[in-house]
Amino acid sequence: MTAVFMLSTACSRAPVTHRIQVNAIPDPLMSSLGTSAYGDMLRGSTIQREHPDAKTLKRVGKKISRIARRPDYRWRYALIEDDDTINAWCLPGGKIGFYTGILPVLNNEAGMGFVMGHEVGHAMANHSAERITQQATVLGGLTALHLYLDRNSDMPKGARDMLLAALGLGFEIGVLLPFSRAHEKEADIIGMMFMARAGYPPEESIQVWTRMNQASGNNGVPAFLSTHPSHKERKKNLREWLPAARKRFERNRTERDTLTPLWKPKG
Ligand SMILES: [Zn+2]
């Protein structure tokens, strides 16, 4: 069984940081999980479509996803009406959700560019697949997963459900497992590089974490922060990578002002 594991577990490298990762879940399966979860996440929510903020989200999303270079992804950007939720996510396959509650923390287009880059970074670095692989190893389900994938390489409808049931994972939890500290730091680095390449001043990433920390003082810990590292740790990490991001920004900067406040802090 160890041989099966060795043969079918792919090693790859994360973008930007080049960290070596072990990932047992094929990309097409993750994308299809992401699409299912996207439907679940949006069901029962009000999605803003015509609001100027929704258009800003789409514009920023397109800028960042162009840099991610995944033509196989069908990108979607949903602005979900929920002022109490300070959160955003990007599911595998390029399905992105931002809650209106995070807008005051983003404050401006550059801030949105950073969080967009951070979320897209989780997807580009296959963090969900890595988490599921780790979880499956813990559950002892990896062998079952491999045997299943060997026999069902084209993943017919219903097969995914069985697969995940075998792993003890539901759709949403499968794709939205909390990320580890290492994943959060990596997504911050990728986010800052992506925003800089999209022409947004990378220093704003640090300001986002300052505002996030202030927001957490008012309303308890936002979901966005709940997985650590602390905002101090994040800012230190970002400062270390800032000179490299700065170079990318200088090559791609636009004259347009992306720091004008678009959203005011609450209360
Ligand atoms: Zn994150």
Residues whose N, C-alpha, C, O or C-beta is under 5 A from the ligand:
A	BS01	ZN	E184 A187
